[in-house]
Amino acid sequence: MPSSPRHLGLILLATSLAFALIQFDVTIVNVALPRIASQLHASLTSLQWVVDAYAVVFSVLLLSAGVMGDRFGAKRVFLIGLAVFAAASLACGLAPTAEILIAARTIQGVGAALMLPSSLTLLNHACEGDAALRSRSIGKWTAAGGVAIAAGPIVGGLLLHSTSWRSIFLVNIPICIFGGWLSAAKLEEVARRGEREPLDLVGQFFAIAALAGLSAAVIESRPLGTAHPVVMICAGVAVVAGVAFFLRESRVPHPMLPLPFFRRPNFTPALAVGIALNLTYYGIVFVLSLYLQRELRFSALTTGLAYLPLTATFIGANIASGAITARFGGRVPIVLGTFIAAIGFALLLVAGSHTPYWYFLPAFLLIPTGMGLAIPAVTTAILGATEKTFSGVATGVLNAGRQAGGAMGVAIFGALCGRSETNIVHGLRSSAIVATVLLAIVGAIAFRFISNVAVNKA
């Protein structure tokens, strides 16, 4: 039986707080970079790593963190992740040098990776046997992340206006303490998978190496160029480790990622949609940042405010997605969402050298509406396609894929802009065409291969 409404509400609050913290620290740091550079004498490269160290470690460890949650207990791993995140936030806030700040941000990424798959596993467990309740809960959980993404730059700006840049990290600590207390009191441990099964450490090593190589190649391809030896080596590591990982997982008796997952109804098409959504969204946001500031001459603050429709609309769409999925199944919001977002990307083709901002408002509303409808339904489809004892692995695969997709989007769409500022308008239009076509393709795949029947495994 599912948890009582009040108990489920507290569980949803605890898991949503964690997801909000993870997303909050993705966006809030950007507004503080000039202050950090000034006070810690940080170079541009160091500032890039202040942002990327968190994102890369987070994405690389998601799959392994999901395995740990399934193996050692989702509640235990979740609480450890929350504690690690709090300690790392304190270290960030007290960092005397840029190097120590980067190291602390790396540890923050570890904590975030431990929390994310486990939070979804715990929420899935609390909705036991009720697919409609799970859909609505995941919609609200996703909305919490949307609130955090939208609030990050604004809260960061307010904190910087009245206090030091260190406050953007220290503000996490009371939230972590409250979340830890609530989680310890209200969350129930989830049944573990095969405690006597040997850990697939070799498989985890190959998975981490493949994701790390891919992330490094994508991040460095824009400043160095795709033909640079560093980029080629990283890409080679990703390919070799990826092939070794799948060969390993196909042969060991207790793999960290059972490959039959990919043959289950809904799993692979939902994963493809999730990757495409992140690739197009994060890629276009990167290009739009260049366009608004360099072509339309917006200030950094004005650019942040201009993004509000692009982020805030996620919230209502996330909540609506849960209700639609609960009533009609996952295919409807996924297909509807991808095609609405595709129309939004197509509307960005109006971009020119002096296009008024209000011309972009329809696109800025349709893109997050479509994605907000699709993302919770994708997560629900992934969870519904796997047994509960594999929930952490399943959500780890989804979120690792989405993070890798986001990084690829920045690299691909950034490359379309080229290195010259005169190419930004052309790059934005080209990126909009690529995003429109890609989302139309995955929308068609979802219509053909994703069923409306929720698969509930015991």
MIDRENVEX-337285 format. One line per 10 residues: number of its first residue (from 1); their letters; for each residue x, y, z negated of C-alpha. Coordinates in nm, 4 decimals. Example, Ala and Ser with C-alpha at 12.3 -4.5 7.8 and 13.67 -1.06 7.14 Angstrom:
# residues 2
1	as	1.2300/-0.4500/-0.7800  1.3670/-0.1060/-0.7140
***
This chain:
# residues 458
1	mpssprhlgl	0.0000/0.0000/0.0000  0.1223/0.3537/0.0699  0.2141/0.5766/-0.2220  -0.0586/0.7928/-0.3784  -0.1071/1.1356/-0.2123  0.0580/1.3202/-0.5020  0.3506/1.0778/-0.5221  0.3952/1.0822/-0.1435  0.3921/1.4623/-0.1542  0.6830/1.4625/-0.4006
11	illatslafa	0.8716/1.2065/-0.1909  0.8112/1.4206/0.1174  0.9359/1.7268/-0.0722  1.2565/1.5505/-0.1809  1.3411/1.4110/0.1639  1.2393/1.7318/0.3433  1.4603/1.9412/0.1141  1.7561/1.7286/0.2179  1.6765/1.7610/0.5881  1.6258/2.1361/0.5480
21	liqfdvtivn	1.9668/2.1678/0.3793  2.1319/1.9777/0.6647  1.9749/2.2002/0.9291  2.0204/2.5180/0.7246  2.3969/2.4735/0.7161  2.4076/2.4291/1.0927  2.2820/2.7836/1.1585  2.3563/2.9950/0.8504  2.7346/2.9767/0.8936  2.7388/3.1538/1.2308
31	valpriasql	2.6335/3.4913/1.0912  2.9152/3.4819/0.8333  3.2025/3.4103/1.0732  3.3223/3.7732/1.1089  3.3383/3.8117/0.7278  3.5223/3.4803/0.6923  3.7711/3.5833/0.9601  3.8352/3.9136/0.7839  3.8750/3.7835/0.4281  4.0542/3.4550/0.4993
41	hasltslqwv	4.2558/3.5872/0.7964  4.1121/3.3066/1.0092  4.1900/3.2763/1.3795  3.9252/3.2182/1.6453  4.0248/2.8512/1.6588  3.9832/2.8207/1.2823  3.6374/2.9790/1.3039  3.5376/2.7287/1.5716  3.6404/2.4459/1.3418  3.4473/2.5976/1.0503
51	vdayavvfsv	3.1398/2.5305/1.2642  3.2501/2.2153/1.4470  3.4043/2.0248/1.1540  3.0613/1.9936/0.9945  2.8783/1.9076/1.3167  3.1320/1.6552/1.4471  3.1729/1.4583/1.1237  2.7970/1.4623/1.0740  2.7267/1.3167/1.4189  3.0122/1.0652/1.4124
61	lllsagvmgd	2.9109/0.9101/1.0782  2.5321/0.8926/1.1299  2.5269/0.5357/1.2590  2.7563/0.4041/0.9861  2.5587/0.5955/0.7233  2.2411/0.4266/0.8446  2.4073/0.0870/0.8046  2.5175/0.1752/0.4513  2.1646/0.2771/0.3547  2.0204/-0.0497/0.4819
71	rfgakrvfli	2.2936/-0.2519/0.3129  2.3446/-0.0793/-0.0241  2.0054/0.0834/-0.0749  1.8658/0.3973/0.0860  1.7993/0.5760/-0.2443  2.1522/0.5128/-0.3711  2.3142/0.6333/-0.0479  2.0779/0.9324/-0.0332  2.1705/1.0449/-0.3853  2.5415/0.9956/-0.3165
81	glavfaaasl	2.5066/1.2062/-0.0016  2.3264/1.4804/-0.1945  2.6018/1.4845/-0.4589  2.8761/1.4945/-0.1936  2.6970/1.7795/-0.0146  2.6663/1.9792/-0.3384  3.0331/1.9298/-0.4286  3.1444/2.0230/-0.0774  2.9234/2.3353/-0.0835  3.0937/2.4433/-0.4061
91	acglaptaei	3.4340/2.3840/-0.2471  3.3289/2.5894/0.0580  3.2147/2.8744/-0.1636  3.5422/2.8784/-0.3570  3.7776/2.8115/-0.0622  4.0847/3.0392/-0.0800  4.2025/2.9675/0.2757  4.0510/2.8846/0.6125  4.2159/2.5410/0.6062  4.0505/2.4482/0.2778
101	liaartiqgv	3.7175/2.5823/0.4037  3.7435/2.3589/0.7122  3.8279/2.0576/0.4935  3.5289/2.1309/0.2690  3.3023/2.1670/0.5723  3.4228/1.8244/0.6848  3.3124/1.6753/0.3518  2.9802/1.8572/0.3867  2.9344/1.6679/0.7129  2.9925/1.3389/0.5292
111	gaalmlpssl	2.7216/1.4256/0.2756  2.4797/1.5298/0.5487  2.5349/1.2049/0.7392  2.4680/0.9984/0.4254  2.1428/1.1852/0.3563  1.9734/1.1980/0.6950  1.9078/0.8315/0.7901  1.8342/0.7411/0.4263  1.5783/1.0206/0.3926  1.3795/0.8818/0.6854
121	tllnhacegd	1.4092/0.5268/0.5518  1.2711/0.6385/0.2147  0.9866/0.8281/0.3776  0.9058/0.5315/0.6014  0.9000/0.3045/0.2953  0.6621/0.5372/0.1085  0.4147/0.5186/0.4012  0.4228/0.1377/0.4023  0.1603/-0.0183/0.6263  0.0033/0.3091/0.7389
131	aalrsrsigk	0.1264/0.4184/1.0829  -0.0978/0.7274/1.0908  0.0302/0.8459/0.7531  0.3874/0.7879/0.8671  0.3278/0.9983/1.1802  0.1881/1.2899/0.9813  0.4665/1.2673/0.7218  0.7417/1.2642/0.9832  0.5801/1.5670/1.1480  0.5991/1.7592/0.8200
141	wtaaggvaia	0.9554/1.6344/0.7548  1.0629/1.7564/1.0984  0.8868/2.0889/1.0413  1.1005/2.1426/0.7307  1.4083/2.1232/0.9525  1.2502/2.3709/1.1939  1.1900/2.6152/0.9088  1.5536/2.5816/0.8015  1.6892/2.6382/1.1532  1.4764/2.9503/1.1943
151	agpivgglll	1.5527/3.0793/0.8446  1.9286/3.0185/0.8530  2.0399/3.3333/1.0411  1.7880/3.5538/0.8576  1.8712/3.4275/0.5075  2.2402/3.4427/0.5939  2.2053/3.8036/0.7035  2.0234/3.8987/0.3823  2.2838/3.7260/0.1641  2.5693/3.8911/0.3503
161	hstswrsifl	2.4015/4.2290/0.3148  2.3987/4.2051/-0.0647  2.6772/3.9585/-0.1575  2.9889/3.7847/-0.0301  3.0012/3.5293/0.2529  3.0636/3.2694/-0.0183  2.6988/3.2937/-0.1236  2.5825/3.1182/0.1952  2.7438/2.7994/0.0610  2.6829/2.8483/-0.3120
171	vnipicifgg	2.3081/2.8877/-0.2524  2.3006/2.5150/-0.1664  2.3983/2.4063/-0.5174  2.0757/2.4810/-0.7119  1.8762/2.3289/-0.4247  2.0897/2.0129/-0.4408  2.0477/1.9922/-0.8198  1.6699/2.0224/-0.7948  1.6596/1.7751/-0.5052  1.8756/1.5281/-0.6972
181	wlsaakleev	1.6543/1.5457/-1.0051  1.3375/1.5038/-0.7996  1.4845/1.2194/-0.5939  1.6119/1.0273/-0.8946  1.2713/1.0544/-1.0625  1.0351/0.9922/-0.7698  1.2090/0.7946/-0.4973  1.1855/0.4166/-0.4991  1.4679/0.1964/-0.3796  1.4072/0.0188/-0.0491
191	arrgerepld	1.4597/-0.3523/0.0075  1.8145/-0.4105/0.1253  1.9242/-0.6113/0.4238  2.1307/-0.9237/0.3606  2.3500/-0.8185/0.0680  2.5559/-1.1334/0.1174  2.6110/-1.0661/0.4844  2.9663/-0.9504/0.5589  3.0035/-0.5847/0.6545  3.0903/-0.5367/1.0207
201	lvgqffaiaa	3.3849/-0.3070/0.9499  3.5379/-0.3620/1.2938  3.2106/-0.2637/1.4575  3.1898/0.0488/1.2430  3.5460/0.1421/1.3377  3.4678/0.1127/1.7095  3.1439/0.3104/1.6683  3.3190/0.5943/1.4836  3.6044/0.5990/1.7370  3.3615/0.6085/2.0313
211	laglsaavie	3.1490/0.8889/1.8852  3.4542/1.0865/1.7720  3.6188/1.0538/2.1138  3.3009/1.1587/2.2914  3.2457/1.4568/2.0596  3.6063/1.5746/2.0936  3.6023/1.5383/2.4731  3.2785/1.7330/2.5037  3.3838/2.0116/2.2659  3.7293/2.0586/2.4196
221	srplgtahpv	3.6199/2.0247/2.7840  3.4982/2.3829/2.8064  3.8050/2.5691/2.6696  4.0617/2.3265/2.8149  3.8892/2.2021/3.1298  3.7754/1.8497/3.2107  4.1093/1.7552/3.3701  4.3193/1.8482/3.0654  4.5156/1.5512/2.9200  4.3615/1.5969/2.5742
231	vmicagvavv	4.0109/1.5808/2.7172  4.0980/1.2803/2.9344  4.2516/1.0936/2.6400  3.9492/1.1611/2.4187  3.7120/1.0504/2.6940  3.9209/0.7373/2.7453  3.9055/0.6561/2.3744  3.5274/0.7008/2.3841  3.4864/0.4654/2.6792  3.7232/0.1963/2.5520
241	agvafflres	3.5876/0.2061/2.1966  3.2280/0.2122/2.3261  3.2805/-0.0957/2.5412  3.4624/-0.2705/2.2549  3.1754/-0.1831/2.0201  2.9073/-0.3366/2.2415  3.1208/-0.6458/2.3099  3.1768/-0.6838/1.9366  2.8095/-0.6397/1.8490  2.7043/-0.8982/2.1082
251	rvphpmlplp	2.9274/-1.1672/1.9559  2.9353/-1.1332/1.5767  2.6681/-1.3155/1.3715  2.5864/-1.0110/1.1565  2.6296/-0.6980/1.3731  2.5875/-0.3464/1.2361  2.3662/-0.2671/1.5375  2.1624/-0.5621/1.6669  2.1612/-0.5160/2.0451  1.8121/-0.6702/2.0816
261	ffrrpnftpa	1.6875/-0.3355/1.9442  1.7323/-0.1949/2.2949  1.4983/-0.4559/2.4420  1.2150/-0.3785/2.2029  0.9095/-0.1852/2.3207  0.9499/0.1922/2.2837  1.3040/0.1903/2.1403  1.5195/0.2647/2.4462  1.2800/0.5072/2.6232  1.2246/0.6965/2.2968
271	lavgialnlt	1.6012/0.7173/2.2458  1.6456/0.8525/2.6008  1.3838/1.1222/2.5344  1.5499/1.2194/2.2051  1.8912/1.2593/2.3698  1.7458/1.4630/2.6587  1.5584/1.6972/2.4242  1.8715/1.7857/2.2270  2.0879/1.8120/2.5375  1.8568/2.0626/2.7044
281	yygivfvlsl	1.7701/2.2665/2.3954  2.1173/2.3175/2.2497  2.2637/2.3657/2.5954  2.0163/2.6386/2.6884  2.0474/2.8151/2.3510  2.4236/2.8364/2.4073  2.3813/2.9852/2.7535  2.1070/3.2223/2.6385  2.3389/3.3554/2.3671  2.5885/3.4544/2.6364
291	ylqrelrfsa	2.3164/3.5950/2.8596  2.1438/3.8067/2.5944  2.4659/3.9545/2.4546  2.6794/3.9897/2.7664  2.4207/4.0501/3.0377  2.1388/4.2277/2.8495  2.3809/4.3822/2.5942  2.1891/4.2716/2.2849  2.3665/4.2996/1.9500  2.4240/3.9850/1.7429
301	lttglaylpl	2.1364/4.0786/1.5082  1.9009/4.1549/1.7969  1.9929/3.8230/1.9586  1.9120/3.6393/1.6360  1.5731/3.8106/1.6162  1.5118/3.7381/1.9846  1.5464/3.3676/1.9065  1.2677/3.3693/1.6463  0.9952/3.2617/1.8925  1.2287/2.9916/2.0217
311	tatfigania	1.2735/2.8430/1.6735  0.9696/2.9362/1.4655  0.7195/2.7791/1.7093  0.8756/2.4406/1.6326  0.7094/2.4387/1.2919  0.3457/2.4395/1.3978  0.4174/2.2012/1.6863  0.5909/1.9536/1.4522  0.2895/1.9409/1.2219  0.0500/1.9098/1.5168
321	sgaitarfgg	0.2612/1.6266/1.6572  0.2100/1.4175/1.3449  -0.1683/1.4557/1.3674  -0.1750/1.3816/1.7423  0.0479/1.0743/1.7007  -0.1675/0.9474/1.4158  -0.4804/0.9735/1.6308  -0.3652/0.8947/1.9840  -0.0311/0.7153/1.9464  0.3236/0.8190/2.0341
331	rvpivlgtfi	0.3014/0.8347/2.4135  0.0617/1.1312/2.4241  0.2734/1.3856/2.2285  0.5988/1.2621/2.3849  0.4773/1.2911/2.7442  0.2825/1.6105/2.6793  0.5743/1.7638/2.4898  0.8416/1.6860/2.7492  0.6338/1.8295/3.0345  0.5405/2.1443/2.8382
341	aaigfalllv	0.9097/2.1986/2.7593  1.0000/2.1358/3.1238  0.7569/2.4117/3.2305  0.9157/2.6407/2.9701  1.2637/2.5781/3.1101  1.1365/2.6416/3.4635  1.0083/2.9829/3.3518  1.3652/3.0844/3.2638  1.4290/3.1129/3.6367  1.2997/3.4713/3.6088
351	agshtpywyf	1.6364/3.5642/3.4562  1.8200/3.8434/3.6306  2.0795/4.1042/3.5469  1.8235/4.3454/3.3958  1.5208/4.1269/3.3171  1.3093/4.2690/3.0280  1.3030/4.0491/2.7193  0.9252/4.0059/2.7220  0.9514/3.8195/3.0526  1.1108/3.5347/2.8554
361	lpaflliptg	0.8428/3.5092/2.5868  0.6330/3.2455/2.7693  0.9424/3.0256/2.8035  1.0467/3.0953/2.4449  0.7057/2.9750/2.3282  0.6586/2.6753/2.5590  1.0051/2.5218/2.5076  0.9786/2.4813/2.1266  0.6097/2.3886/2.1501  0.6880/2.1005/2.3823
371	mglaipavtt	0.9916/1.9856/2.1885  0.8123/2.0238/1.8573  0.5385/1.7925/1.9842  0.7813/1.5322/2.1174  1.0528/1.5014/1.8503  0.8460/1.3693/1.5550  0.6707/1.1248/1.7879  1.0101/1.0007/1.9132  1.1206/0.9389/1.5540  0.7941/0.7598/1.4772
381	ailgatektf	0.8346/0.5411/1.7871  1.1896/0.4451/1.6845  1.0831/0.3548/1.3300  0.7804/0.1646/1.4560  0.9949/-0.0474/1.6870  1.2203/-0.1859/1.4118  1.1884/-0.3721/1.0837  1.1959/-0.1589/0.7704  1.5200/-0.3222/0.6587  1.6812/-0.1787/0.9748
391	sgvatgvlna	1.5270/0.1696/0.9444  1.8579/0.3328/0.8554  2.0375/0.1825/1.1547  1.7521/0.2762/1.3888  1.7365/0.6402/1.2768  2.1171/0.6514/1.2718  2.1219/0.5498/1.6400  1.8577/0.8108/1.7252  2.0235/1.0980/1.5407  2.3746/1.0082/1.6566
401	grqaggamgv	2.2434/1.0048/2.0133  2.0669/1.3373/1.9658  2.3773/1.5018/1.8157  2.5931/1.3712/2.1008  2.3302/1.4964/2.3453  2.3415/1.8435/2.1920  2.7197/1.8573/2.2240  2.7016/1.7384/2.5853  2.4386/2.0018/2.6604  2.6650/2.2828/2.5379
411	aifgalcgrs	2.9538/2.1496/2.7471  2.7517/2.0852/3.0642  2.5512/2.4072/3.0609  2.8579/2.6045/2.9548  3.0453/2.4629/3.2547  2.7622/2.5778/3.4830  2.8330/2.9335/3.3650  3.1989/2.9062/3.4554  3.4641/3.1225/3.2951  3.3550/3.4555/3.4403
421	etnivhglrs	3.0873/3.6778/3.2882  2.9508/3.7419/3.6383  2.8375/3.3777/3.6521  2.6092/3.3938/3.3468  2.2872/3.4667/3.5363  2.3639/3.1958/3.7914  2.4620/2.9603/3.5079  2.1378/3.0242/3.3190  1.9289/2.9567/3.6286  2.1254/2.6411/3.7113
431	saivatvlla	2.0918/2.5217/3.3524  1.7160/2.5847/3.3631  1.6856/2.3734/3.6796  1.8888/2.0868/3.5282  1.6826/2.0968/3.2071  1.3525/2.1040/3.3968  1.4425/1.8070/3.6156  1.5889/1.6032/3.3291  1.2835/1.6509/3.1060  1.0485/1.5701/3.3942
441	ivgaiafrfi	1.2391/1.2446/3.4478  1.2340/1.1360/3.0823  0.8694/1.2424/3.0582  0.7879/1.0070/3.3453  0.9899/0.7314/3.1765  0.7981/0.7875/2.8531  0.4643/0.7717/3.0375  0.5619/0.4422/3.1981  0.7394/0.2637/2.9125  0.6229/0.4034/2.5763
451	snvavnka	0.3058/0.2441/2.4443  0.0478/0.4040/2.2179  0.0387/0.1010/1.9906  0.2399/0.1499/1.6730  0.4592/-0.1499/1.5952  0.4703/-0.2089/1.2209  0.7272/-0.4524/1.0937  0.7322/-0.5946/0.7463
***
